[in-house]
Amino acid sequence: MEFKGFRDLECYKKGRELRMFVSTIVKTFPATEKYMLVSQILKSSRSVTANMAEGYGRFTYTDTRSFFIVSRGSISETL
């Protein structure tokens, strides 16, 4: 299998699924949480794929690894 970019990574695809699931589920939360819990969960779920994409574009393994570690932290935060 040939990789053409970060969108081909299985972890990116799963992160995108998480982001879309979160976007759907937060619509069921109470309106009182709109600017607190909902906002934080949306930001952390978006951070998962954003950090993967940024890390993939780095030139060194160390930089790439660091961004993927941050991405893993964002997954934990979202959960």
Backbone as ProteinMPNN parsed JSONL, in Angstrom:
{"seq_chain_A": "MEFKGFRDLECYKKGRELRMFVSTIVKTFPATEKYMLVSQILKSSRSVTANMAEGYGRFTYTDTRSFFIVSRGSISETL", "coords_chain_A": {"N_chain_A": [[0.838, -1.181, 0.0], [0.566, 2.155, -0.835], [1.307, 5.207, 0.669], [-0.073, 8.393, 0.389], [-0.449, 10.641, 1.779], [-1.349, 12.231, 4.919], [-4.063, 11.731, 5.159], [-4.423, 9.135, 4.406], [-3.677, 7.584, 6.516], [-4.605, 5.184, 8.928], [-5.083, 5.89, 11.59], [-5.687, 8.584, 11.339], [-8.064, 8.455, 9.885], [-9.714, 7.171, 11.756], [-9.652, 9.098, 13.771], [-11.0, 11.122, 12.478], [-13.523, 9.966, 12.234], [-14.183, 9.907, 14.959], [-14.299, 12.676, 15.469], [-16.498, 13.409, 13.837], [-18.514, 11.886, 15.043], [-18.582, 13.031, 17.607], [-19.39, 15.629, 16.919], [-22.0, 15.133, 16.193], [-23.15, 13.995, 18.512], [-22.949, 15.989, 20.504], [-24.983, 17.683, 19.945], [-27.134, 16.796, 21.282], [-26.789, 17.514, 23.867], [-27.563, 19.46, 26.83], [-28.688, 22.849, 26.501], [-27.482, 24.563, 28.29], [-24.887, 23.754, 28.45], [-23.63, 24.586, 26.199], [-21.574, 26.573, 25.856], [-19.588, 25.643, 27.443], [-18.964, 22.668, 28.26], [-19.653, 21.466, 25.729], [-18.265, 23.108, 23.904], [-15.59, 22.628, 24.694], [-15.313, 19.841, 24.263], [-15.739, 19.697, 21.502], [-13.546, 21.199, 20.561], [-11.35, 19.658, 21.495], [-11.773, 17.249, 20.123], [-11.462, 18.04, 17.489], [-8.845, 18.747, 17.539], [-7.48, 16.353, 17.502], [-7.261, 15.28, 14.813], [-6.169, 17.53, 13.627], [-3.637, 17.833, 14.816], [-2.442, 15.452, 13.963], [-2.306, 15.895, 11.204], [-0.634, 18.165, 11.115], [1.678, 17.149, 12.339], [2.386, 15.154, 10.527], [3.325, 16.649, 8.447], [5.786, 17.555, 9.263], [9.41, 17.643, 9.262], [11.138, 16.008, 10.66], [11.467, 12.948, 12.457], [11.228, 13.145, 15.218], [9.786, 15.559, 15.615], [7.401, 14.872, 14.287], [6.54, 12.7, 15.821], [6.093, 13.981, 18.285], [3.824, 15.568, 17.737], [1.963, 13.574, 17.229], [1.796, 12.425, 19.719], [0.634, 14.52, 21.162], [-1.789, 14.514, 19.853], [-2.81, 12.045, 20.696], [-3.204, 12.692, 23.367], [-5.27, 14.527, 23.064], [-7.303, 12.838, 22.262], [-7.738, 11.429, 24.635], [-8.586, 13.556, 26.228], [-10.984, 14.222, 24.943], [-12.475, 11.909, 25.374]], "CA_chain_A": [[0.0, 0.0, 0.0], [1.339, 3.392, -0.939], [0.728, 6.348, 1.367], [0.043, 9.638, -0.361], [-0.556, 11.744, 2.719], [-1.879, 11.906, 6.243], [-5.441, 11.247, 5.053], [-4.376, 7.688, 4.192], [-3.346, 6.913, 7.772], [-5.772, 4.639, 9.623], [-5.329, 6.665, 12.81], [-6.349, 9.826, 10.922], [-9.444, 8.1, 9.515], [-10.437, 6.917, 13.008], [-9.79, 10.393, 14.426], [-12.052, 11.852, 11.764], [-14.782, 9.346, 12.665], [-14.433, 10.407, 16.313], [-14.712, 14.081, 15.347], [-17.86, 13.469, 13.293], [-19.405, 11.358, 16.073], [-18.697, 14.059, 18.651], [-20.194, 16.727, 16.36], [-23.4, 14.699, 16.218], [-23.626, 13.713, 19.87], [-23.061, 17.193, 21.338], [-26.258, 18.346, 19.644], [-28.127, 16.292, 22.237], [-26.455, 18.032, 25.199], [-28.399, 20.594, 27.251], [-28.268, 24.173, 26.021], [-26.638, 25.193, 29.314], [-23.504, 23.305, 28.252], [-23.172, 25.035, 24.873], [-20.323, 27.334, 25.886], [-18.633, 25.053, 28.374], [-18.618, 21.288, 27.93], [-19.754, 21.25, 24.276], [-17.148, 23.816, 23.271], [-14.337, 21.942, 25.011], [-15.293, 18.539, 23.595], [-15.553, 19.937, 20.063], [-12.16, 21.627, 20.332], [-10.414, 18.545, 21.691], [-11.957, 16.255, 19.055], [-10.875, 18.614, 16.271], [-7.402, 18.78, 17.749], [-6.94, 15.024, 17.206], [-6.846, 15.209, 13.409], [-5.338, 18.691, 13.298], [-2.265, 17.529, 15.227], [-1.923, 14.418, 13.071], [-1.971, 16.526, 9.925], [0.542, 19.014, 11.298], [2.821, 16.29, 12.608], [2.749, 14.457, 9.295], [4.024, 17.595, 7.587], [7.086, 17.917, 9.828], [10.539, 17.051, 8.556], [11.905, 15.07, 11.473], [10.705, 11.939, 13.188], [10.977, 13.659, 16.574], [8.671, 16.51, 15.523], [6.191, 14.123, 13.928], [6.173, 11.921, 17.008], [5.562, 14.9, 19.3], [2.46, 15.955, 17.374], [1.096, 12.42, 17.393], [1.599, 12.282, 21.164], [-0.362, 15.543, 21.515], [-3.048, 14.015, 19.301], [-3.28, 11.002, 21.616], [-3.708, 13.412, 24.533], [-6.56, 15.116, 22.702], [-8.278, 11.749, 22.292], [-8.049, 11.214, 26.055], [-9.38, 14.706, 26.686], [-12.322, 14.094, 24.371], [-13.191, 10.827, 26.089]], "C_chain_A": [[0.885, 1.247, 0.0], [0.595, 4.52, -0.226], [0.974, 7.617, 0.567], [-0.024, 10.858, 0.559], [-1.187, 11.296, 4.022], [-3.298, 11.365, 6.185], [-5.522, 9.742, 4.825], [-4.081, 6.906, 5.471], [-4.625, 6.428, 8.465], [-6.106, 5.446, 10.881], [-6.026, 7.986, 12.482], [-7.817, 9.547, 10.591], [-10.284, 7.87, 10.767], [-10.645, 8.214, 13.789], [-10.888, 11.229, 13.795], [-13.431, 11.291, 12.127], [-15.174, 9.828, 14.066], [-14.957, 11.836, 16.263], [-16.148, 14.195, 14.842], [-18.886, 12.941, 14.301], [-19.648, 12.4, 17.164], [-19.577, 15.213, 18.164], [-21.681, 16.393, 16.384], [-23.929, 14.601, 17.64], [-23.789, 14.979, 20.719], [-24.35, 17.967, 21.069], [-27.359, 17.907, 20.598], [-27.883, 16.808, 23.659], [-27.378, 19.204, 25.554], [-27.816, 21.929, 26.775], [-27.343, 24.874, 27.019], [-25.164, 24.814, 29.168], [-22.882, 23.825, 26.954], [-21.81, 25.719, 24.898], [-19.287, 26.768, 26.85], [-18.221, 23.664, 27.893], [-18.621, 21.037, 26.418], [-18.575, 21.891, 23.559], [-15.832, 23.085, 23.478], [-14.225, 20.595, 24.302], [-15.084, 18.704, 22.094], [-14.105, 20.324, 19.747], [-11.18, 20.468, 20.459], [-10.559, 17.494, 20.592], [-11.381, 16.762, 17.733], [-9.353, 18.632, 16.346], [-6.737, 17.447, 17.394], [-6.405, 14.988, 15.775], [-5.955, 16.389, 13.012], [-3.877, 18.43, 13.657], [-1.651, 16.421, 14.375], [-1.482, 15.022, 11.746], [-0.715, 17.383, 10.054], [1.795, 18.18, 11.541], [3.316, 15.573, 11.365], [3.566, 15.362, 8.369], [5.384, 18.029, 8.104], [8.198, 17.122, 9.169], [11.339, 16.032, 9.362], [10.965, 14.121, 12.203], [10.313, 12.459, 14.566], [9.814, 14.643, 16.582], [7.353, 15.795, 15.235], [5.658, 13.373, 15.135], [5.529, 12.809, 18.073], [4.115, 15.285, 19.004], [1.491, 14.787, 17.518], [0.849, 12.127, 18.869], [0.563, 13.292, 21.654], [-1.744, 15.099, 21.04], [-3.65, 12.941, 20.213], [-3.838, 11.634, 22.89], [-5.072, 14.028, 24.275], [-7.66, 14.057, 22.671], [-8.698, 11.483, 23.738], [-8.918, 12.337, 26.61], [-10.817, 14.621, 26.19], [-13.13, 13.02, 25.098], [-13.565, 11.269, 27.491]], "O_chain_A": [[1.841, 1.344, 0.769], [-0.586, 4.76, -0.478], [2.093, 7.88, 0.124], [0.309, 11.971, 0.153], [-1.516, 10.123, 4.199], [-3.703, 10.612, 7.071], [-6.575, 9.139, 5.03], [-4.226, 5.684, 5.493], [-5.603, 7.169, 8.572], [-7.277, 5.657, 11.196], [-6.86, 8.457, 13.256], [-8.702, 10.313, 10.973], [-11.429, 8.316, 10.84], [-11.696, 8.408, 14.401], [-11.612, 11.951, 14.481], [-14.387, 12.045, 12.304], [-16.34, 10.12, 14.329], [-15.937, 12.17, 16.93], [-16.928, 14.992, 15.363], [-19.99, 13.476, 14.407], [-20.783, 12.617, 17.587], [-20.414, 15.716, 18.913], [-22.518, 17.275, 16.575], [-25.028, 15.069, 17.935], [-24.679, 15.036, 21.569], [-24.756, 18.807, 21.872], [-28.393, 18.565, 20.709], [-28.691, 16.56, 24.553], [-27.911, 19.863, 24.662], [-26.601, 22.091, 26.667], [-26.511, 25.69, 26.623], [-24.294, 25.493, 29.713], [-21.726, 23.525, 26.656], [-20.977, 25.457, 24.03], [-18.226, 27.361, 27.044], [-17.222, 23.523, 27.187], [-17.676, 20.45, 25.891], [-17.958, 21.267, 22.696], [-15.046, 22.939, 22.542], [-13.158, 20.247, 23.795], [-14.338, 17.94, 21.482], [-13.518, 19.832, 18.783], [-10.283, 20.313, 19.63], [-9.562, 16.906, 20.173], [-10.863, 15.971, 16.944], [-8.668, 18.542, 15.327], [-5.562, 17.418, 17.026], [-5.229, 14.697, 15.556], [-5.085, 16.25, 12.152], [-2.979, 18.768, 12.886], [-0.452, 16.455, 14.097], [-0.411, 14.698, 11.231], [0.166, 17.33, 9.196], [2.858, 18.483, 10.999], [4.52, 15.405, 11.172], [4.399, 14.882, 7.6], [6.072, 18.803, 7.438], [7.962, 16.062, 8.59], [12.13, 15.276, 8.798], [9.824, 14.46, 12.516], [9.193, 12.235, 15.024], [8.949, 14.574, 17.455], [6.327, 16.076, 15.855], [4.463, 13.413, 15.428], [4.533, 12.426, 18.687], [3.279, 15.324, 19.907], [0.332, 14.981, 17.885], [-0.217, 11.624, 19.224], [-0.293, 12.954, 22.472], [-2.741, 15.286, 21.737], [-4.854, 12.936, 20.467], [-4.837, 11.16, 23.431], [-5.928, 14.05, 25.158], [-8.81, 14.338, 23.011], [-9.886, 11.331, 24.023], [-9.861, 12.097, 27.364], [-11.755, 14.915, 26.93], [-14.311, 13.203, 25.394], [-14.169, 10.5, 28.24]]}, "name": "protein", "num_of_chains": 1, "seq": "MEFKGFRDLECYKKGRELRMFVSTIVKTFPATEKYMLVSQILKSSRSVTANMAEGYGRFTYTDTRSFFIVSRGSISETL"}
